[in-house]
Amino acid sequence: MGAGRAVPARPAFEDEAVQAEAGVWGAAAPRGRECRRAAVERARWSHGTNPRRARVLQTLAAGGTQMVAQRSTGFNNIDLLVAERLAMTVARVSYYSPYSVAEFAWTLAMAVNRRVVRASTRTRDFDFRLDGLMGRDLHGRTVGVLGTGKIGEAFARIAHGFGMNLLGWDIAENPACVRLGMRYVPKDQLLAESDLISLHVPLIPETRHLIDAGALKAMKDDAILVNSSRGGLIDSAALVAELREGRFTGVGLDVYEAEAGLFFLDKSLQAIEDDTLARLITFPNVLVTSHQAYYTREAVGQIVEATLKNVLDYRAGRRSENVLVPRS
């Protein structure tokens, strides 16, 4: 598959998928062209925000589903213990372009810093005043990167290009980040000293509400906070409380902890019952997007190809590094 194409798969993958699908999806699986489409749809079937809890997994298993092909790196939406008890295989996409997310995180940071949305809205009304649009230089300021894996590293490289001081926090140091001049410090120190904070850690029980009321209070009043990882990393209610106090230069959110049932859907003609999200969107210094950071041609192509390869490896009896359960 060409890296610049978002098409499902090259023909060789489609042909193998046709042969493999009956063993993966059970007797009710479609045939022929429908099968090729089903292979792709099944690869998209479990996105990182679609809940696959016990009842859902049990229903799928009862219908003959043997494998869950997760179409993302995160897997907090799947109950792995239940899947393992049901003898289901769960595989994820462990890697795709880290630049897609890192670059979008910077898009959010720059947009809130330079008031781009407000400026665009004004100029559409032919209002060309500069009142309220002043930003600040990022060169020479301090950026804190929470999570320095592939995406965090890519984010840090861009920060280095801006001439920023780098602080990092993770369970292990990334040598590539250290070579950029990053200093690893305790989380509280990072929060207190950083002018810009970007989250790049997975959502697991230990990181849920990593940014809680205490963490928010530890940040500078004029800090910029960006989350392009998982919504559950931030206590949204606590964030609203701090924003009501007039804090933070800007907050960029591509994810939200209760986004399931909202993001990826058109709710423009419906009342949004989530008061916290509705309130977040109304703050002039908050920019919310709908989980699109990963959404580039290159990344989507890699996601689809990796997902189909996971299915084909499963059918061929090959265990790939992307398998989460069974654990051995």
C-alpha positions as CSV (number, residue, x, y, z in Angstrom):
1,M,0.0,0.0,0.0
2,G,1.3,3.4,-0.9
3,A,2.1,5.4,2.2
4,G,0.1,8.3,0.9
5,R,-3.1,6.4,0.2
6,A,-6.0,5.8,2.6
7,V,-7.4,2.9,0.6
8,P,-8.1,-0.3,2.4
9,A,-5.4,-2.7,1.2
10,R,-3.5,-3.8,-1.8
11,P,-4.9,-6.8,-3.8
12,A,-2.7,-9.4,-2.2
13,F,-4.1,-8.6,1.2
14,E,-7.6,-8.7,-0.1
15,D,-7.1,-12.1,-1.7
16,E,-5.7,-13.5,1.5
17,A,-8.5,-11.9,3.5
18,V,-11.1,-13.7,1.3
19,Q,-9.5,-17.0,2.1
20,A,-9.1,-16.3,5.8
21,E,-12.3,-14.6,6.7
22,A,-14.5,-17.7,7.3
23,G,-12.1,-19.0,10.0
24,V,-12.1,-15.6,11.7
25,W,-15.7,-14.4,11.5
26,G,-17.7,-17.7,11.7
27,A,-20.4,-19.2,9.5
28,A,-22.2,-15.9,9.0
29,A,-19.3,-14.2,7.2
30,P,-20.0,-12.7,3.8
31,R,-18.5,-13.9,0.5
32,G,-16.7,-12.6,-2.5
33,R,-16.6,-8.8,-2.8
34,E,-18.6,-8.5,0.4
35,C,-15.9,-10.5,2.1
36,R,-13.2,-8.1,1.1
37,R,-15.3,-5.2,2.3
38,A,-16.0,-7.1,5.5
39,A,-12.3,-7.6,6.1
40,V,-11.8,-3.9,6.1
41,E,-14.9,-3.1,8.1
42,R,-13.9,-5.7,10.7
43,A,-10.5,-4.0,10.9
44,R,-12.4,-0.8,11.6
45,W,-14.9,-2.5,13.8
46,S,-13.1,-1.9,17.0
47,H,-11.8,1.6,17.2
48,G,-10.1,2.9,20.3
49,T,-13.3,4.6,21.6
50,N,-15.8,1.7,20.9
51,P,-16.4,0.0,24.3
52,R,-15.9,-3.8,24.2
53,R,-16.9,-4.7,27.7
54,A,-17.9,-8.1,29.1
55,R,-21.5,-8.2,27.7
56,V,-20.4,-7.1,24.2
57,L,-17.6,-9.6,24.1
58,Q,-19.8,-12.4,25.3
59,T,-22.3,-11.6,22.6
60,L,-19.6,-11.6,19.9
61,A,-18.2,-14.8,21.1
62,A,-21.6,-16.5,21.1
63,G,-22.0,-15.4,17.5
64,G,-18.8,-17.1,16.4
65,T,-16.3,-14.2,16.6
66,Q,-12.9,-15.5,17.5
67,M,-10.8,-12.3,17.1
68,V,-11.0,-8.6,17.9
69,A,-8.8,-6.6,15.6
70,Q,-8.3,-3.3,17.4
71,R,-7.7,-0.4,14.9
72,S,-5.6,1.7,17.3
73,T,-2.6,1.5,19.6
74,G,-4.8,2.1,22.7
75,F,-6.9,-0.8,24.0
76,N,-8.4,0.6,27.2
77,N,-11.9,0.1,25.6
78,I,-11.5,-3.7,25.6
79,D,-11.8,-6.0,28.7
80,L,-8.8,-8.2,28.1
81,L,-9.5,-10.5,31.0
82,V,-12.9,-11.3,29.7
83,A,-11.6,-11.7,26.1
84,E,-9.0,-14.2,27.4
85,R,-11.6,-16.2,29.3
86,L,-13.7,-16.4,26.2
87,A,-10.6,-17.7,24.3
88,M,-10.7,-14.7,22.0
89,T,-7.6,-13.3,20.4
90,V,-7.2,-9.5,20.6
91,A,-4.6,-7.7,18.5
92,R,-3.9,-4.0,18.2
93,V,-2.0,-1.7,15.9
94,S,1.2,-1.2,17.9
95,Y,2.7,1.4,15.6
96,Y,1.7,3.9,13.0
97,S,3.0,7.3,12.0
98,P,3.8,9.1,15.3
99,Y,4.1,12.3,13.3
100,S,0.4,12.5,12.6
101,V,-0.5,12.8,16.3
102,A,2.6,14.9,17.3
103,E,2.1,17.4,14.5
104,F,-1.6,17.7,15.4
105,A,-0.7,18.3,19.1
106,W,1.4,21.2,17.9
107,T,-1.4,22.4,15.7
108,L,-3.6,22.6,18.9
109,A,-0.8,24.3,20.9
110,M,-0.2,26.9,18.2
111,A,-3.8,27.6,17.6
112,V,-4.7,28.3,21.2
113,N,-1.5,30.3,21.8
114,R,-2.1,32.6,18.7
115,R,-5.9,32.7,19.0
116,V,-6.3,31.3,15.5
117,V,-9.9,30.2,15.8
118,R,-11.0,33.6,17.2
119,A,-9.1,35.4,14.5
120,S,-10.6,33.3,11.8
121,T,-14.1,33.8,13.1
122,R,-13.6,37.6,13.2
123,T,-12.2,37.9,9.7
124,R,-15.2,35.9,8.3
125,D,-17.2,38.8,9.6
126,F,-14.7,41.3,8.1
127,D,-13.6,42.2,11.6
128,F,-9.9,42.8,11.4
129,R,-9.1,44.1,14.9
130,L,-6.3,42.6,16.9
131,D,-7.9,43.1,20.3
132,G,-7.6,39.9,22.3
133,L,-5.4,38.1,19.7
134,M,-2.0,38.6,21.3
135,G,0.0,35.4,21.7
136,R,3.5,34.8,23.0
137,D,6.8,33.5,21.7
138,L,7.5,29.8,22.5
139,H,11.2,30.1,21.7
140,G,13.1,29.9,25.0
141,R,10.1,28.7,27.0
142,T,9.8,25.3,28.7
143,V,7.8,22.4,27.3
144,G,6.8,19.4,29.4
145,V,6.2,16.1,27.7
146,L,4.3,13.5,29.7
147,G,5.1,10.3,28.0
148,T,8.2,10.1,25.8
149,G,7.5,7.1,23.5
150,K,7.4,7.4,19.7
151,I,4.8,10.2,19.7
152,G,6.2,12.1,22.7
153,E,9.7,11.9,21.0
154,A,8.3,13.3,17.8
155,F,6.6,16.1,19.7
156,A,9.8,16.8,21.5
157,R,11.8,17.0,18.3
158,I,9.4,19.7,17.0
159,A,9.8,21.6,20.4
160,H,13.5,21.4,20.0
161,G,13.2,23.0,16.6
162,F,11.4,25.9,18.3
163,G,14.3,26.3,20.6
164,M,12.4,25.3,23.7
165,N,13.7,23.8,26.9
166,L,12.6,20.2,27.2
167,L,11.3,18.5,30.4
168,G,10.2,14.9,30.3
169,W,8.4,12.4,32.5
170,D,8.0,8.7,31.9
171,I,8.7,5.4,33.5
172,A,11.9,5.1,31.5
173,E,14.1,7.7,29.8
174,N,14.2,7.8,26.0
175,P,17.8,8.2,24.9
176,A,16.7,10.0,21.7
177,C,15.0,12.6,23.9
178,V,18.0,12.9,26.2
179,R,20.1,13.7,23.1
180,L,17.8,16.5,22.3
181,G,18.6,18.0,25.7
182,M,15.5,16.8,27.6
183,R,15.8,16.6,31.4
184,Y,13.6,14.0,33.1
185,V,12.1,15.3,36.3
186,P,9.3,14.3,38.7
187,K,5.8,15.0,37.4
188,D,5.0,17.7,39.9
189,Q,8.2,19.6,38.9
190,L,7.3,19.3,35.2
191,L,3.8,20.7,35.8
192,A,5.1,23.6,37.9
193,E,7.9,24.7,35.5
194,S,6.4,24.1,32.1
195,D,4.8,26.8,29.9
196,L,3.4,24.1,27.6
197,I,2.4,20.6,28.7
198,S,1.5,17.8,26.2
199,L,0.2,14.4,27.1
200,H,1.4,11.3,25.3
201,V,0.8,8.4,27.7
202,P,-1.6,5.5,27.4
203,L,-4.8,5.3,29.4
204,I,-4.4,2.6,32.0
205,P,-5.7,2.5,35.6
206,E,-2.5,4.1,36.9
207,T,-2.8,7.1,34.5
208,R,-6.6,7.7,34.7
209,H,-7.0,11.4,35.7
210,L,-3.2,11.8,35.6
211,I,-4.1,15.5,35.3
212,D,-6.5,15.8,38.3
213,A,-7.5,18.9,40.4
214,G,-4.1,18.8,42.2
215,A,-2.1,18.6,39.0
216,L,-4.1,21.4,37.4
217,K,-3.5,23.7,40.4
218,A,0.3,22.9,40.2
219,M,0.5,24.3,36.7
220,K,1.3,27.9,35.8
221,D,-1.8,30.2,35.5
222,D,-0.7,31.0,31.9
223,A,0.2,27.4,30.9
224,I,-0.9,25.8,27.7
225,L,-2.3,22.2,28.1
226,V,-2.7,19.8,25.2
227,N,-4.1,16.3,25.2
228,S,-4.1,14.3,22.0
229,S,-3.8,10.9,23.7
230,R,-6.8,9.7,25.7
231,G,-9.5,11.7,27.2
232,G,-9.5,9.9,30.5
233,L,-6.0,11.3,31.3
234,I,-7.7,14.6,32.4
235,D,-10.4,15.1,35.0
236,S,-12.7,17.2,32.8
237,A,-14.8,18.5,35.7
238,A,-11.7,19.7,37.5
239,L,-10.4,21.3,34.3
240,V,-13.7,23.2,33.9
241,A,-13.4,24.4,37.5
242,E,-9.9,25.8,36.8
243,L,-11.0,27.5,33.6
244,R,-13.8,29.2,35.4
245,E,-11.2,30.8,37.5
246,G,-9.7,32.4,34.4
247,R,-6.6,30.1,34.3
248,F,-4.5,28.9,31.4
249,T,-3.5,30.6,28.2
250,G,-5.1,27.8,26.3
251,V,-6.2,24.2,26.3
252,G,-6.3,22.0,23.2
253,L,-8.2,18.8,23.5
254,D,-8.5,16.2,20.7
255,V,-9.9,13.7,23.1
256,Y,-12.5,13.7,25.9
257,E,-13.1,11.2,28.6
258,A,-16.8,10.7,27.7
259,E,-16.4,10.9,24.0
260,A,-18.0,7.6,23.2
261,G,-21.3,8.2,21.6
262,L,-20.3,11.7,20.6
263,F,-17.1,11.8,18.6
264,F,-17.2,10.6,15.0
265,L,-21.0,11.4,14.9
266,D,-23.0,14.4,13.7
267,K,-24.7,15.8,16.7
268,S,-25.2,19.3,15.2
269,L,-29.0,19.0,15.3
270,Q,-29.2,17.4,18.7
271,A,-29.0,18.8,22.2
272,I,-25.7,17.7,23.9
273,E,-26.6,16.3,27.3
274,D,-23.0,16.2,28.4
275,D,-22.8,19.5,30.4
276,T,-19.1,19.2,31.0
277,L,-18.2,19.0,27.3
278,A,-20.7,21.7,26.4
279,R,-19.1,24.0,29.0
280,L,-15.6,23.2,27.8
281,I,-16.4,24.2,24.2
282,T,-17.8,27.5,25.3
283,F,-14.5,28.7,26.9
284,P,-12.7,31.1,24.5
285,N,-9.3,29.7,25.4
286,V,-10.3,26.1,24.8
287,L,-10.2,24.3,21.4
288,V,-11.9,20.9,21.2
289,T,-11.5,18.7,18.1
290,S,-13.1,15.3,17.5
291,H,-10.2,12.7,17.9
292,Q,-8.7,13.5,14.6
293,A,-5.0,13.7,15.5
294,Y,-4.2,10.3,13.9
295,Y,-6.2,11.1,10.8
296,T,-3.6,11.5,8.0
297,R,-3.4,9.5,4.8
298,E,-0.1,8.0,5.9
299,A,-1.3,6.9,9.3
300,V,-4.6,5.6,8.1
301,G,-2.9,3.5,5.4
302,Q,-0.5,2.0,8.0
303,I,-3.4,1.3,10.4
304,V,-5.4,-0.5,7.8
305,E,-2.5,-2.6,6.6
306,A,-1.4,-3.5,10.1
307,T,-4.9,-4.5,11.1
308,L,-5.4,-6.7,8.1
309,K,-2.0,-8.3,8.7
310,N,-3.0,-9.0,12.3
311,V,-6.1,-10.9,10.9
312,L,-4.0,-12.8,8.4
313,D,-1.4,-13.7,11.0
314,Y,-4.1,-15.0,13.3
315,R,-5.6,-17.2,10.5
316,A,-2.2,-18.6,9.6
317,G,-1.4,-19.4,13.2
318,R,1.3,-16.8,13.5
319,R,1.6,-14.8,16.7
320,S,2.6,-11.2,16.0
321,E,4.0,-8.7,18.4
322,N,0.6,-6.9,18.2
323,V,-1.3,-9.7,20.1
324,L,-2.6,-8.6,23.5
325,V,-4.4,-11.9,24.4
326,P,-3.8,-14.7,24.7
327,R,-0.8,-13.6,26.6
328,S,1.4,-16.5,25.5
